[in-house]
Protein backbone atom coordinates (compact mmCIF):
# COMPACT_ATOMS: atom_id res chain seq x y z
CA UNK A 1 0.00 0.00 0.00
CA UNK A 2 1.56 3.25 -1.14
CA UNK A 3 1.52 6.16 1.24
CA UNK A 4 1.73 9.55 -0.42
CA UNK A 5 3.17 12.40 1.58
CA UNK A 6 4.08 15.90 0.43
CA UNK A 7 7.31 15.42 2.41
CA UNK A 8 8.54 13.31 -0.51
CA UNK A 9 8.64 16.47 -2.64
CA UNK A 10 11.90 18.49 -2.55
CA UNK A 11 9.84 21.61 -3.19
CA UNK A 12 7.68 20.98 -0.13
CA UNK A 13 10.73 20.31 2.04
CA UNK A 14 12.37 23.49 0.78
CA UNK A 15 9.18 25.43 1.64
CA UNK A 16 9.20 24.03 5.18
CA UNK A 17 12.90 24.85 5.58
CA UNK A 18 12.24 28.41 4.41
CA UNK A 19 9.32 28.77 6.82
CA UNK A 20 11.48 27.59 9.71
CA UNK A 21 14.31 29.90 8.71
CA UNK A 22 11.95 32.88 8.54
CA UNK A 23 10.64 32.03 12.02
CA UNK A 24 14.16 31.99 13.40
CA UNK A 25 15.13 35.22 11.60
CA UNK A 26 12.06 36.92 13.04
CA UNK A 27 12.97 35.62 16.51
CA UNK A 28 9.76 33.60 16.65
CA UNK A 29 9.30 30.15 18.11
CA UNK A 30 9.09 27.62 15.27
CA UNK A 31 7.31 25.14 17.56
CA UNK A 32 3.76 26.10 16.48
CA UNK A 33 4.71 25.69 12.80
CA UNK A 34 6.22 22.26 13.44
CA UNK A 35 3.26 21.16 15.52
CA UNK A 36 0.89 22.20 12.69
CA UNK A 37 2.96 20.21 10.19
CA UNK A 38 2.91 17.18 12.49
CA UNK A 39 -0.86 17.49 12.99
CA UNK A 40 -1.36 17.63 9.21
CA UNK A 41 0.84 14.55 8.82
CA UNK A 42 -1.10 12.66 11.48
CA UNK A 43 -4.41 13.50 9.81
CA UNK A 44 -2.98 12.27 6.47
CA UNK A 45 -1.80 9.04 8.08
CA UNK A 46 -5.13 8.48 9.83
CA UNK A 47 -6.91 8.76 6.48
CA UNK A 48 -4.43 6.30 4.99
CA UNK A 49 -4.75 3.66 7.70
CA UNK A 50 -8.54 3.98 7.65
CA UNK A 51 -8.37 2.55 4.10
CA UNK A 52 -5.47 0.12 4.58
CA UNK A 53 -5.38 -2.39 7.44
CA UNK A 54 -2.33 -2.17 9.68
CA UNK A 55 -0.60 -5.48 10.39
CA UNK A 56 2.77 -4.29 11.57
CA UNK A 57 3.70 -1.38 13.81
CA UNK A 58 7.13 -0.07 14.68
CA UNK A 59 7.31 2.03 17.81
CA UNK A 60 10.22 4.49 17.95
CA UNK A 61 11.21 6.49 21.00
CA UNK A 62 14.33 8.50 21.79
CA UNK A 63 16.96 7.29 24.25
CA UNK A 64 16.43 10.35 26.48
CA UNK A 65 13.17 8.89 27.84
CA UNK A 66 15.17 6.29 29.75
CA UNK A 67 15.39 6.87 33.48
CA UNK A 68 18.51 9.02 34.07
CA UNK A 69 21.19 6.84 35.65
CA UNK A 70 19.66 3.51 34.58
CA UNK A 71 22.54 1.27 33.45
CA UNK A 72 20.42 -0.97 31.22
CA UNK A 73 21.27 -0.92 27.52
CA UNK A 74 17.87 -0.56 25.88
CA UNK A 75 19.13 -0.32 22.31
CA UNK A 76 18.40 -3.83 21.10
CA UNK A 77 15.86 -5.41 23.38
CA UNK A 78 13.34 -3.95 25.81
CA UNK A 79 12.38 -7.24 27.42
CA UNK A 80 14.57 -6.48 30.44
CA UNK A 81 12.35 -3.45 31.11
CA UNK A 82 9.12 -5.45 31.20
CA UNK A 83 9.32 -6.06 34.97
CA UNK A 84 10.50 -2.57 35.84
CA UNK A 85 8.28 0.21 37.14
CA UNK A 86 10.91 2.92 37.36
CA UNK A 87 10.39 4.59 33.99
CA UNK A 88 7.91 4.58 31.10
CA UNK A 89 10.00 2.15 29.09
CA UNK A 90 8.62 -0.56 31.36
CA UNK A 91 5.11 0.27 30.15
CA UNK A 92 6.38 0.38 26.57
CA UNK A 93 7.99 -3.05 26.98
CA UNK A 94 4.74 -4.50 28.33
CA UNK A 95 2.75 -2.86 25.52
CA UNK A 96 5.01 -4.29 22.81
CA UNK A 97 4.83 -7.75 24.38
CA UNK A 98 1.01 -7.65 24.58
CA UNK A 99 0.59 -6.30 21.07
CA UNK A 100 3.44 -8.07 19.33
CA UNK A 101 4.87 -4.83 17.98
CA UNK A 102 8.52 -3.96 17.54
CA UNK A 103 9.99 -1.09 19.52
CA UNK A 104 13.20 0.78 18.99
CA UNK A 105 14.81 3.10 21.48
CA UNK A 106 16.82 5.16 19.06
CA UNK A 107 20.25 6.37 20.07
CA UNK A 108 20.83 7.86 16.63
CA UNK A 109 18.20 9.09 14.19
CA UNK A 110 19.94 7.40 11.29
CA UNK A 111 19.57 4.00 13.00
CA UNK A 112 15.84 4.57 13.36
CA UNK A 113 15.52 5.58 9.71
CA UNK A 114 17.55 2.57 8.58
CA UNK A 115 15.39 0.21 10.64
CA UNK A 116 12.22 1.81 9.28
CA UNK A 117 13.43 1.40 5.69
CA UNK A 118 14.50 -2.18 6.32
CA UNK A 119 11.36 -3.34 8.14
CA UNK A 120 8.89 -1.18 6.18
CA UNK A 121 6.14 -1.48 8.80
CA UNK A 122 2.58 -0.58 7.85
CA UNK A 123 2.75 2.13 10.51
CA UNK A 124 5.31 3.89 12.67
CA UNK A 125 4.25 5.41 15.99
CA UNK A 126 6.92 7.73 17.34
CA UNK A 127 7.59 10.49 19.79
CA UNK A 128 10.63 12.77 19.71
CA UNK A 129 11.63 16.39 20.01
CA UNK A 130 10.24 18.68 17.32
CA UNK A 131 13.49 18.95 15.39
CA UNK A 132 13.79 15.14 15.16
CA UNK A 133 10.18 14.83 14.02
CA UNK A 134 10.91 17.11 11.07
CA UNK A 135 14.03 15.09 10.36
CA UNK A 136 11.94 11.90 10.31
CA UNK A 137 9.33 13.40 8.02
CA UNK A 138 12.08 14.40 5.61
CA UNK A 139 14.00 11.10 5.84
CA UNK A 140 11.26 8.47 5.46
CA UNK A 141 8.25 10.15 3.85
CA UNK A 142 7.21 6.89 2.22
CA UNK A 143 6.28 5.21 5.52
CA UNK A 144 3.11 6.37 7.33
CA UNK A 145 4.12 7.65 10.76
CA UNK A 146 1.94 8.97 13.56
CA UNK A 147 4.09 11.45 15.47
CA UNK A 148 3.93 13.29 18.77
CA UNK A 149 6.33 15.86 20.18
CA UNK A 150 7.83 15.09 23.58
CA UNK A 151 5.88 16.65 26.44
CA UNK A 152 8.83 17.75 28.55
CA UNK A 153 12.51 17.41 29.29
CA UNK A 154 14.41 17.65 32.60
CA UNK A 155 17.39 19.16 30.76
CA UNK A 156 18.65 18.92 27.17
CA UNK A 157 18.49 15.27 26.05
CA UNK A 158 17.90 13.97 29.60
CA UNK A 159 14.74 12.90 31.38
CA UNK A 160 12.39 13.40 28.44
CA UNK A 161 8.69 12.83 28.91
CA UNK A 162 6.20 11.68 26.30
CA UNK A 163 2.50 10.96 26.10
CA UNK A 164 2.34 7.26 26.83
CA UNK A 165 -1.46 7.24 26.72
CA UNK A 166 -1.38 8.69 23.19
CA UNK A 167 1.20 6.12 22.06
CA UNK A 168 -0.81 3.26 23.56
CA UNK A 169 -4.01 4.53 21.97
CA UNK A 170 -2.45 4.81 18.50
CA UNK A 171 -1.18 1.23 18.68
CA UNK A 172 -4.50 -0.06 20.00
CA UNK A 173 -6.54 1.80 17.38
CA UNK A 174 -4.27 0.76 14.52
CA UNK A 175 -4.21 -2.93 15.40
CA UNK A 176 -7.79 -3.13 16.62
CA UNK A 177 -9.01 -4.61 19.86
CA UNK A 178 -8.25 -8.13 20.95
CA UNK A 179 -8.51 -10.17 24.12
CA UNK A 180 -5.71 -8.19 25.72
CA UNK A 181 -7.10 -4.80 24.81
CA UNK A 182 -8.30 -4.00 28.31
CA UNK A 183 -4.74 -4.38 29.55
CA UNK A 184 -3.72 -1.44 27.36
CA UNK A 185 -5.71 0.84 29.62
CA UNK A 186 -4.54 -0.76 32.84
CA UNK A 187 -2.12 2.07 33.36
CA UNK A 188 0.73 1.20 35.71
CA UNK A 189 2.66 3.63 37.88
CA UNK A 190 4.70 4.75 34.88
CA UNK A 191 1.68 5.91 32.90
CA UNK A 192 1.33 8.96 35.08
CA UNK A 193 5.07 9.50 35.19
CA UNK A 194 5.31 9.45 31.43
CA UNK A 195 3.10 12.42 30.73
S1 LIG B 1 12.14 0.54 32.44
FE1 LIG B 1 13.59 0.27 34.16
S2 LIG B 1 15.27 -0.97 33.28
FE2 LIG B 1 14.12 -0.09 31.54
S3 LIG B 1 15.18 1.86 31.07
FE3 LIG B 1 13.48 2.36 32.49
S4 LIG B 1 14.45 2.32 34.52
FE4 LIG B 1 15.86 1.23 33.13
Boltz pocket constraint, residues with backbone or C-beta under 6 A from the ligand:
constraints:
  - pocket:
      binder: B
      contacts: [[A, 65], [A, 66], [A, 67], [A, 70], [A, 71], [A, 72], [A, 74], [A, 80], [A, 81], [A, 84], [A, 85], [A, 86], [A, 87], [A, 88], [A, 89], [A, 90], [A, 91]]
      max_distance: 6.0
